[in-house]
Amino acid sequence: MKTSAPIGNQKVFTGRLADFKEEKVTLYLEEGKGKAIEIPFDQIAQARLEVEF
């Protein structure tokens, strides 16, 4: 996921989508070992879905 403005000095995030509510996405970060971040919908510039089978 790419954001239009940096969040914590970072604009590109990779992880698992955990929740969508109150106009925010909660993402469990891959590099954070369980660390979660909330990203407001209006700050998402690009998102790609990777499907696991």
NORBEL-V425717 format. One record per residue. PSI is psi in whole degrees, -180 to 180 (999 if undefined). D_CENTER is the distance of its C-alpha to the mean C-alpha in whole Angstrom. Layout:
PSI D_CENTER
PSI D_CENTER
This chain:
136 5
140 8
157 8
-24 12
150 13
142 12
111 10
42 12
25 14
141 11
-11 10
128 8
140 6
133 7
-165 7
134 8
127 7
-35 9
154 10
114 11
155 13
43 15
32 13
150 9
134 6
128 6
125 4
116 7
139 7
-46 10
-9 12
0 12
58 14
-4 13
137 11
151 9
144 7
131 7
121 6
141 9
-41 10
-9 12
-4 10
117 8
-36 11
142 10
142 8
139 10
129 11
119 13
134 16
138 17
999 21
